């Protein structure tokens, strides 16, 4: 029995290798840098009502604490999660990012502005969504602060280990900040 081996020209082989390599690079880019997975739905109207009820219960205390008045959310629903085209099309307005000042375990955070009468979601990259699902000990949490213009949503990315690694390798604890900013993004629609 003779087996015929088909000859592939070097040009076709080069094109095939370029296509496979390009496909691999595209998949890596999408997994690491494209926030297409909806991790949480932010119920803006409910949060505004919570802030209003805090104000009605104790107006003097609420006025004194208006700059620090916040709601911390650590639990979400499984039906919040999934691929969502809105993660690519809705607006996003980052305000500030950095590391918390906790000496024991500083976490990376990103603050986003959300208008008061809008729909909002938190979108993550596929790799970050997988890490959230795999590590049940570290809940995905976000904080919502009331501002005079709307809401400020602080997404907390608990990866203090990354900062320590950056400090050791690059002598700069902020070497991966731009990468971490892309891992969870708050998007909104008026």
C-alpha positions, -999 to +999 in steps of 0.1 A: +000+000+000+014+033-011+006+065+007+007+096-013+019+127+004+007+159-011+033+185-016+025+219-001+043+249-016+064+271+008+042+300-001+010+282+010+028+269+042+038+305+050+003+318+046-011+290+067+014+297+095+006+334+094-031+328+096-027+304+126-003+328+143-026+357+137-056+337+150-036+328+182-026+364+188-062+376+183-075+350+208-049+361+234-057+398+228-095+392+233-089+371+265-065+396+281-076+430+269-112+431+257-139+435+283-168+415+267-181+395+297-208+411+318-199+404+354-226+425+372-257+446+365-256+478+385-292+487+396-287+525+395-323+533+405-322+511+435-289+526+447-302+562+443-332+551+464-309+536+491-290+569+493-323+588+495-336+566+523-303+571+542-309+608+539-345+606+550-337+585+581-310+609+594-307+640+573-280+657+594-258+626+595-263+621+557-253+657+550-222+654+571-212+621+554-223+630+519-188+627+505-183+593+521-218+579+518-214+546+501-230+512+494-207+481+492-219+452+471-201+418+472-228+395+460-241+392+425-265+368+407-254+341+383-278+355+357-258+388+357-229+370+340-224+363+303-213+377+270-228+411+263-225+433+232-232+463+254-198+458+269-184+470+236-209+498+227-220+516+259-201+546+273-175+545+300-160+574+320-131+564+342-123+589+370-093+577+388-074+544+395-048+533+420-041+511+450-060+511+483-040+523+513-045+491+534-011+481+547-020+444+550-036+438+516-037+467+492-061+461+462-062+478+429-093+499+422-108+519+393-135+546+399-160+553+372-187+580+368-223+568+362-251+593+355-281+590+379-307+580+354-289+554+334-284+517+330-250+504+341-231+472+339-196+460+349-178+442+321-146+421+325-122+404+303-127+366+297-095+358+317-106+379+347-141+364+346-126+330+347-104+340+377-134+353+395-153+321+389-123+299+400-115+318+432-146+317+454-126+330+485-122+365+470-156+380+462-159+404+434-169+436+451-177+472+441-186+503+460-210+530+450-206+565+462-231+593+458-218+625+441-237+657+433-235+647+396-245+611+398-228+580+411-191+570+414-186+532+411-154+518+425-145+484+411-121+466+434-097+442+417-081+422+446-047+414+432-022+426+457+002+398+446+007+415+413+019+447+430+045+427+450+057+409+419+060+443+400+080+457+430+104+427+429+109+426+391+106+462+379+112+480+412+079+498+406+047+486+422+026+503+395+041+484+365+008+467+356-017+494+364-027+500+328-033+463+323-054+461+355-075+490+344-087+470+314-098+440+335-131+455+348-148+484+332-181+501+342-203+509+311-235+529+311-263+539+287-285+570+292 
